[in-house]
Every structure is written in C-alpha cells, then in structure tokens.
C-alpha cells in the first residue's frame, strides 16, 4: 500500500491453516483473520538543530513549504 500510494482502506481476510503460506503464519486449528489496513495522511516534517546563520536561512526557505518545521536553539551532540 505504501509503494502504491494507496489512499483507500483495505480489509483483507486471510484463512489460516497448517497449509497456509508462511508469510501469513501457520495455525494448525485453522481459522480466519480479518485485517483493516488504513493509510493515514502524514505531513512531512523537518527538524533543525542549532539556529545559527545556516539554520536561520534553512528555516526561512523551509517555512514556505507545507511541512512541520521544528527548530531547536541547541545543536545535538552524540
């Protein structure tokens, strides 16, 4: 769904048994699993750590775009 850019939910039903393909799991007593896969919109986000002269210019450019911009006055150290 991610690779295809799906926008609508999918609800696959998967039958389980000892003969089921391994990627769905093996369950000797059988049964069925119903899944709900629902893509959620995600807003891109950018974090800038350290707002020196480069960070300020990056923030100015990125502020013009549709994204969440997170600014920190302290640079991250490892």
ABEGO torsion letter per residue (X at the ends): XAAAGBABBBBBBBBBBAABBAAAEBBAAEEBBBBBBBBBBBBBBBBBBEBBAAAAAAAAAAAABBBBBBBBABBBBX
